[in-house]
Amino acid sequence: MGAKDYIKGLLLIFASICSWYSGYLFAESIPHEPLSNAVNNILNIGEKPVLKSPLPKRQKCDHWTSCPPNTYAYRLLSGGGKDKYAKICFEDELLISEKKGNVARGINVAIVNYKTGKVIDTQYFDMFEGDNSGPLTQFIKNAPQKSLILMVTHDDGSSRLKNDAKNAIEDLGSKEIKNIQFRSSWVFLGGKGVDFPENIQREKINHSDGRRNRYEGWPAEIQIEGCIPHDTS
């Protein structure tokens, strides 16, 4: 091999090394993530796109569907056992709940102005200890006309509930209050001077039964929900 061929060989080897090193530097300068994404996009060509449905929008009081315009959303939940406290939600506001600290054993009541949708007062009445049937009756009687009166039990709401209170609640539209028993779960939407549509849920009751109670000594909690038309008078 002549001297010229030897030099050409060395130059070829040097050029190859330079090309390889330049390619290495170029590859290192490209971010790996976009490059891998590009490769994945090429590999996924021809695959059917996966369409993801949008998450459902949260509705007032956790309804599955929104209430129509000019209606109030409500949800009433009784207590369950000792530790699952009752709740009253109206227009997405918790009127009675453990978080607010205004729920207790017995019958829990919220009074709402039917015209404005604003809460007037809330109170709970222990029906297991103390003479609270009279104060409950007076609380109901003091509610002004055009009021919504929402009621839920936690634990026991019947032991010391007397006929005067039962009659007052029956006058609000209850069909089950005189059937309430020890630790029955009970929820009720009543009103003074309010004409409710026939198709809305207003009351539900679940009696304690040792054979099928969800909790030891207590029946399962129950709830009602719906939409109340605004007062248009």
NORCOR-V289496 format. One record per residue. N is the residue number from 1. RES is the residue in three letters. PSI is psi in whole degrees, 0 to 359 (NA if undefined). OMEGA is omega as a letter, one per 40 degrees, with the letter a starting at -180 (* if undefined). Layout:
# NORCOR-V289496
n;res;psi;omega
N;RES;PSI;OMEGA
N;RES;PSI;OMEGA
This chain:
# NORCOR-V289496
n;res;psi;omega
1;MET;134;a
2;GLY;173;a
3;ALA;323;a
4;LYS;317;i
5;ASP;322;i
6;TYR;317;i
7;ILE;319;i
8;LYS;321;i
9;GLY;317;i
10;LEU;318;i
11;LEU;322;i
12;LEU;317;i
13;ILE;318;a
14;PHE;318;i
15;ALA;322;i
16;SER;318;i
17;ILE;318;i
18;CYS;319;i
19;SER;315;i
20;TRP;316;a
21;TYR;322;i
22;SER;318;i
23;GLY;322;i
24;TYR;313;i
25;LEU;321;i
26;PHE;318;a
27;ALA;322;i
28;GLU;334;a
29;SER;346;a
30;ILE;127;i
31;PRO;136;a
32;HIS;323;a
33;GLU;310;i
34;PRO;325;a
35;LEU;317;i
36;SER;325;i
37;ASN;320;i
38;ALA;319;i
39;VAL;316;i
40;ASN;321;i
41;ASN;321;i
42;ILE;318;a
43;LEU;332;a
44;ASN;2;i
45;ILE;131;i
46;GLY;342;i
47;GLU;148;i
48;LYS;134;i
49;PRO;145;i
50;VAL;116;a
51;LEU;123;i
52;LYS;126;i
53;SER;143;i
54;PRO;150;i
55;LEU;140;a
56;PRO;142;i
57;LYS;135;i
58;ARG;134;a
59;GLN;165;i
60;LYS;138;i
61;CYS;25;i
62;ASP;32;i
63;HIS;153;i
64;TRP;324;i
65;THR;155;a
66;SER;151;i
67;CYS;151;i
68;PRO;162;i
69;PRO;152;i
70;ASN;35;i
71;THR;157;i
72;TYR;135;i
73;ALA;138;i
74;TYR;153;i
75;ARG;127;i
76;LEU;127;a
77;LEU;125;i
78;SER;168;i
79;GLY;162;i
80;GLY;112;a
81;GLY;203;a
82;LYS;327;a
83;ASP;346;i
84;LYS;101;a
85;TYR;155;i
86;ALA;158;i
87;LYS;146;i
88;ILE;119;i
89;CYS;133;i
90;PHE;122;a
91;GLU;42;i
92;ASP;15;i
93;GLU;129;i
94;LEU;108;i
95;LEU;325;i
96;ILE;128;a
97;SER;163;i
98;GLU;322;a
99;LYS;322;i
100;LYS;345;i
101;GLY;24;a
102;ASN;33;i
103;VAL;143;a
104;ALA;178;i
105;ARG;139;i
106;GLY;217;i
107;ILE;122;a
108;ASN;131;a
109;VAL;138;i
110;ALA;134;i
111;ILE;129;a
112;VAL;137;i
113;ASN;120;a
114;TYR;330;a
115;LYS;318;a
116;THR;340;a
117;GLY;10;a
118;LYS;142;a
119;VAL;137;i
120;ILE;314;a
121;ASP;156;i
122;THR;151;a
123;GLN;154;i
124;TYR;151;a
125;PHE;113;i
126;ASP;122;a
127;MET;13;i
128;PHE;325;i
129;GLU;144;i
130;GLY;163;a
131;ASP;87;a
132;ASN;4;i
133;SER;320;i
134;GLY;310;i
135;PRO;324;i
136;LEU;316;i
137;THR;316;a
138;GLN;322;i
139;PHE;318;i
140;ILE;316;a
141;LYS;330;a
142;ASN;347;i
143;ALA;132;a
144;PRO;162;i
145;GLN;157;a
146;LYS;46;i
147;SER;143;i
148;LEU;133;a
149;ILE;110;a
150;LEU;131;a
151;MET;137;i
152;VAL;147;i
153;THR;151;i
154;HIS;130;a
155;ASP;239;a
156;ASP;130;i
157;GLY;17;a
158;SER;333;a
159;SER;317;a
160;ARG;21;i
161;LEU;115;a
162;LYS;172;a
163;ASN;329;i
164;ASP;318;i
165;ALA;319;i
166;LYS;319;i
167;ASN;321;i
168;ALA;321;i
169;ILE;323;i
170;GLU;324;i
171;ASP;338;i
172;LEU;353;i
173;GLY;4;a
174;SER;138;i
175;LYS;355;a
176;GLU;351;a
177;ILE;329;a
178;LYS;357;i
179;ASN;358;a
180;ILE;141;a
181;GLN;180;i
182;PHE;121;i
183;ARG;19;i
184;SER;139;i
185;SER;127;a
186;TRP;135;i
187;VAL;145;a
188;PHE;136;i
189;LEU;110;i
190;GLY;179;i
191;GLY;155;i
192;LYS;121;a
193;GLY;29;a
194;VAL;129;i
195;ASP;107;a
196;PHE;143;i
197;PRO;149;a
198;GLU;341;a
199;ASN;10;i
200;ILE;152;i
201;GLN;128;a
202;ARG;341;a
203;GLU;147;i
204;LYS;147;a
205;ILE;145;i
206;ASN;114;a
207;HIS;153;i
208;SER;134;a
209;ASP;114;a
210;GLY;338;a
211;ARG;336;a
212;ARG;15;i
213;ASN;140;i
214;ARG;320;i
215;TYR;156;a
216;GLU;105;a
217;GLY;356;a
218;TRP;143;i
219;PRO;172;i
220;ALA;151;i
221;GLU;155;i
222;ILE;162;i
223;GLN;158;i
224;ILE;155;i
225;GLU;163;i
226;GLY;196;a
227;CYS;125;a
228;ILE;125;i
229;PRO;143;i
230;HIS;155;i
231;ASP;121;a
232;THR;5;a
233;SER;NA;*
